[in-house]
Amino acid sequence: MTIAAIREKLHEYINVAEDKKVKAIYTMVEDEITHDQSVTIEKILFLKQAATDPLFLADLKEIKSDFDAIDHETI
């Protein structure tokens, strides 16, 4: 069975399962879900900080300049 099929079966099951079974399943994966969400939030905060960080922006400008130079090189 493919992962997509397994996901679909799990979705269908959770939609109709008894509340106590849904709670039991959630309890088994709760830490992972919470951890994944906090990592995602942390990454978004770093990206927002980078967007206004002068050193990061200067690095991006330098990298863009390097790529522009390579694009116009002749062999």
N, C-alpha and C positions, 0 to 999 in steps of 0.2 A: 504494500500500500504506500502511495506517495505521501510526502509530508503534507502536501496541500489537502489530500483526502483525509488524513488524520486530523488536521486542523478543523476541517469542515465537520467531521463527526464530533469532535470535542465541542465545537460551537453549538451544534444541534443538541447535544446531550446537556450542556450547561443551561441552555434555554428552557429545558423541560424538567431538569432534575429537581429533586426535593431540596429544600433550603439547606438542610443539614449536610447534604452531600456537597452542595456548592460551597458552603462554609469550610468543609473539610478540604476540598481541593484548593481553595484560596489559601488556607492555612499552610499547606505544603509549599506554595510558591510565593507567599507574601513577602518574605525577605528579599527574594530576587526581584520582584516587581518594584518594591520600594527602593532598592539599591539602584536599579536601572533608571528609575525616574529621577533620583537625586543626582546620578552621574550626568544625565541629559541636562538637567537644570544647571549643573556646574559648568558643562561645556558651553551652554548658551551664554552664561555670564562671562566666561573667558573670551568668547567671540565678541561680545559687546564691548569688553574692555579693550580688546585688540583693535577694534574699529576706531578708537580714539587715541591709541598709544602712538606717539610721534616716532618712536624707534621702530615699531612694527611697520608703520606706514612708510617710513624711509626704506626699510628693508624690501617692502613690496615694490616700491618705486625702482630700487636698484635691480631687483630681479626682473622686472618688466623691461628695464633698459637693456639688461643682458640678453633677454630673449629677443628683443627688437634687433639688437646688433647681430645675433646669430641668424635671424630670419633674413637679414640683408647681406650676409656673407656670400662670397662667391668661391667656388672650389676650383 
